[in-house]
Amino acid sequence: MGSTWGNQLKISVFGESHGKGIGVVVDGFPAGLSCDLALIHRELARRAPGQSSLTTNRKEADEPVFLSGILDGVTTGAPICIMIQNTDTHSKDYENLRTVPRPSHSDYTGKLRYRGHNDIRGGGHFSGRLTAPIVFAGALCKDFLRKRHGIEIGSHIYRVGEVWDRPFDQVNTDRELLVGLQNQALPLLDGSAEEKIRETVERAKKELDSVGGVIECAVVGAAAGIGSPMFQNVESRIASLLYSVPAVKGVEFGTGFAVAGMRGSEANDCYVMDGDVVRTRTNHNGGISGGITTGMPIIVRAAIKPTPSISREQSTLNLETGLEEQLQIHGRHDPCIAMRAPVVVEAAVAVAMMDLYLEAYGYDAE
């Protein structure tokens, strides 16, 4: 399985949704960082299930067990390994899915790829449960980037169904705003959208259905000149990690797909002097030009698909009989994955940014 990512900083995710536990090995993390353990626990709690009626009622503490690489709260330079135990599993809910695969899930493709040997319980290694180790790695990277380079990463729920929050100001988003969003249970720029979002998710849940959404993430404080053209550009590094999140089906930067309807005179980000700093008057490119950071806020959005596991009856194929039949999925599932996705998107962006920074400045840069 392709569960290892990175150049200078390598992360390797292990475990299955209903196995004994899940975890991550983070290799290449610099020594000497005094870890903000409160930040790590807060980030894991932001992602954890069972916190409201709008998420799955699976209850997991998501308490990391530190196995190596951190001593007395300080990174040692050795590979950092943590494990999170699975304590609330209902594996019987998945017994029939090898024969009758869920639509838009990994049951069928996983069976083909691993010849039927993959762990199908709760989605196994394909499950969104595996984003918890990514959040842990992301929390470490957020801590490092904040302390060593003054970088802040935050996000908000930009869209749920047909309900929209307002977008980030692509030119003037600041770190105080991003820190504030990290402390909101439902991170929004326009609080008046909260009631409509909750109503949209509750309605989908009552109708035994699910709904998708979009997470918008911003990086503030990134220096200009980070990244490389072609295959190691900033967009491709961030996008490759975002697409590792099981529910992500689309990624765009800056103005994104909307630039297709613009003229060059509208879309071009013209350079200006702001004191002794070079900036751009607009930021349609999302803080990245030629695959390299411009020093402007990095703006990226990830489209989150509706949860494929829904309680409403759906048509699928019985792989043994070759006949279509009705499937009603049991188990515990989020009616809207996007509700818990902001911290996951931030984590993916943080890991990518740290790998890029280590390439640019090395391990000992202060």
PyMOL commands that set and color helices and strands:
alter all, ss='L'
color gray80, all
select helices_A, chain A and resi 37-47+91-94+107-113+121-126+128-149+175-182+191-206+230-232+234-242+256-261+264-267+337-340+342-361
alter helices_A, ss='H'
color red, helices_A
select strands_A, chain A and resi 4-5+10-15+21-27+64-68+70-71+74-75+80-85+152-160+163-164+213-220+248-253+271-274+277-280+288-289+292-293+298-304+314-317+324-327
alter strands_A, ss='S'
color yellow, strands_A
deselect
rebuild
show_as cartoon
